[in-house]
Amino acid sequence: MVESMRSVRTLGLLGTGVIGGGWAARALHFGMDVIAADVRPEMEDWIRGAVANAETALARLTSAPLPPKGTLTFTTDLEAMARRADFIQENIPEQLELKRRVLAEASRHAPADVVIASSTSGLMPSDLQRDMHSPQRFLVAHPFNPVYLLPLVELVGGRETSLRTLEAAHAFYTYIGMHPLRVRSEVPGHLTDRLQEALWREILHMVNDGVATTGELDESIVYGPGLRWAAMGTNLIYHLAGGETGMRHMLRQFGPCLKWPWTKLEAPELTEQLIDRMVEGTQAQAAGRSIRELERLRDDYLVAIQQVLRQFDIGAGSTLRALEERLYADSAAALGGADGDGAAVPGQPLKTLQAEVRPEWIDHNGRMAESRCVQVFGDAADALFRLAGINGADRSAGRAFFAVESHVIHHAPASALDSIFVTTQVLGVDDNGVHLFHSLKRRSDGRLIATGEQRYEYASASEGACAPIDTAVRARLDGIRAAHAKLRAPAQAGRHVVFPGT
Ligand SMILES: NC(=O)c1ccc[n+]([C@@H]2O[C@H](COP(=O)([O-])OP(=O)(O)OC[C@H]3O[C@@H](n4cnc5c(N)ncnc54)[C@H](O)[C@@H]3O)[C@@H](O)[C@H]2O)c1
């Protein structure tokens, strides 16, 4: 029995179709290497295309500093993949015998401290782990399409799955920005597909009976319940439907309907006529748009919805916030010295940020747009404040710095995907604020792209908008300032907009 599971640098994929491609895109984006195995060699082009497609939307999900992207390799040799991967995700077709055989084979080659997870939509983990070596390291981890944008992953242990495996899987999926939902006991279809299928059966009945078209049924969700579901789900929303007394009143009022024949649940026969109606209905809804076009539209609104939910710190928006906290903290720890305690490196400004220039940051003149420079300098300042001891709890409680003045000078063009970094020099600290100077440079040649000078003030919700800086934070900032006082003052510091004609 292995005491702990290994930390994950390389994700191994078994099966590189729709779901395997989605896992690859997500893992690579958050800095994991991926080794993808499929029996069909032509899937290499497919998965590379799928990853490139996903990147367009993924790149817009967060502007938090990301680690360098992982590397994708492809193989048709399952054994080679299983020997190299630190964590294996199986995504082959939904057939019990096939999955059982392939999982057993992978488990013979993968060391026992490598977690093996299956993306199965509804098979039971106890059935899948039956023939495996070290079956305690197996679980079901059921994602949702598109895996690279939807955070939900249902974690289901089988009879032999160990708690350590579930914990290691939970940590891994959280790291790549997901919301792991532990399913208490294995049931066919897990939780979500069971719910989705109940709805799906009713849809088939209503189309079959000529009650509604596929388009009308989608309208019945899209303009109503669908908007509520994204943030509150069914139960909390029904709690609100009960008025002041919530769910209790709701059940009293609508409980009797449960006895009425509103739902049929047993699926109708899939006749050719029903299949035609479903196909024709959805083709009419697509209105000539290709699957690719519709996927792009779906991806764009999924990104936008998560960004809106983040403002309310609810549902998938909370997951995105937590991911960003982790990305900022990792970036600060990587840049601010081994112990990440805010210690300044003598003789140098602090490296506060490293990032990649996103394509949409570049304006029509091939320069980083001003708003993006301000955003990057804001992120760099945030990293400095983290080093000085301001954490997520402080910010939620209203104890944080806010920008009161910024001056950006553009020095050189930049290109999409340039690797950049920011250094920050603390020019001054007083009771209420700090005076910062940032330099944004290209990593490959150190060329200066932009500089920014900023004044930040400290706010405390308990003491009003502007307040004395917390004592411990102030002490750290003073320490950094003392180290930076020995540096040469930046030539651009103190500049204002100069226009020769005036
Ligand atoms: N498509 C979805 O919406 C969705 C959502 C969640 C979970 N899932 C689950 O994910 C799994 C994969 O579904 P998918 O939609 O990606 O299927 P898919 O048909 O798109 O991909 C399956 C891939 O597995 C490969 N394969 C077949 N046998 C193999 C073997 N022995 N070794 C290695 N590769 C092999 C195939 O060549 C193919 O590329 C299924 O279990 C499915 O239930 C699917």
The ligand as an ORCA input file, in Angstrom:
! r2SCAN-3c Opt
* xyz 0 1
  N     -18.573     13.706    -24.866
  C     -19.042     14.129    -23.712
  O     -19.818     15.101    -23.643
  C     -18.581     13.489    -22.434
  C     -18.704     14.203    -21.233
  C     -18.198     13.643    -20.046
  C     -17.630     12.384    -20.076
  N     -17.556     11.684    -21.250
  C     -16.936     10.350    -21.211
  O     -15.610     10.465    -21.712
  C     -15.238      9.256    -22.371
  C     -14.778      9.600    -23.783
  O     -15.817     10.246    -24.489
  P     -15.531     11.094    -25.814
  O     -16.797     11.818    -26.108
  O     -14.270     11.852    -25.702
  O     -15.321      9.926    -26.898
  P     -14.587      9.989    -28.327
  O     -15.198      8.903    -29.141
  O     -14.605     11.380    -28.854
  O     -13.076      9.611    -28.004
  C     -12.658      8.338    -27.611
  C     -11.211      8.145    -28.047
  O     -10.713      6.959    -27.457
  C      -9.854      6.342    -28.401
  N      -9.683      4.920    -28.052
  C     -10.513      3.884    -28.288
  N      -9.976      2.750    -27.779
  C      -8.790      3.086    -27.201
  C      -7.789      2.361    -26.514
  N      -7.894      1.066    -26.317
  N      -6.702      3.045    -26.073
  C      -6.558      4.376    -26.295
  N      -7.498      5.106    -26.944
  C      -8.598      4.468    -27.391
  C     -10.546      6.580    -29.727
  O      -9.622      6.429    -30.814
  C     -11.043      8.013    -29.547
  O     -10.079      8.955    -30.006
  C     -16.456      8.355    -22.309
  O     -16.340      7.500    -21.213
  C     -17.607      9.322    -22.082
  O     -18.687      8.721    -21.390
  C     -18.000     12.215    -22.423
*
